[in-house]
C-alpha cells in the first residue's frame, strides 16, 4: 500500500507539531501506515459504553507510600 498525499500531509503536520523532522523516506513509511493507525484510534472511541469511563491510571499528588514488605 502506498501513502496518499493527504496522509503524507497529515503525518508531516503531526511531526512538525511535535518538533520532529524525519527524512522523506521515513515520512513516506509513516504515512503508509497512517490510515490503519487512525482507524484503530477511532475504533477506541467508537465504543458507546466506554464514553464516560473513568481512566484506570490517575496521578494523585496526595498519595501515600505504603511499605508492602511489612
N, C-alpha and C positions, 0 to 999 in steps of 0.2 A: 504494500500500500504506500502511496506517496502522499506527501503533505500538501494540503490545499494552500492557496495564497492567504485565505482568511486565517487558517490555523497558524501559519507562519507569522502573520502579523500579530495575532493574539499572543503567541508564545514570546515573540520579541518584546511586546509591551510588558508582559509579566516579568520577564527577565530584567528589563530596564527599570521597572518599578522596584525590583529587589536590588538594584545596583549591580547586576551581574552582566558580564559580557562573555559571550561564547563564540567560537569560530562558526562560520557559516554551515559547515558540515554537521556540527553538533546541533545547531539550531534546526536544521532540516530533520535530523533524527528525532528531536524532541517534538517538533511539530507533527511528525508522522504519528506518534502515539497520543497526541493531544485529544483527539476525538474520543478514543476509548477511555482515557482518563477522565475527561469531562463527563462522559456518560455515567461512569462509575460514581463520581461525586454527586451528580444529580440524582442518581438512584438512592443514595444515602438519605437525601432529603425528601424522597417521594413516599416514604412510609408514613401514613397519616397518624398511626399510633405513637410514633416517636416525635411528633411535632413539639410537644411540650415536655419531653422527658428531661429529667434532671441529669446533668453530666455526672459521670462516675468519679472523675478526678476534680478535686477542688482544693485550692490553696487556702489555708486558714492561718492567718497571722498569729492567732492566739492558741495555736495547737500545743498540746502538752506532749513532751517526750517521755514515753513510758519505757522503762527498762524491762524487757520481756524475759530477761535471764533469771529474774528472781522468782 
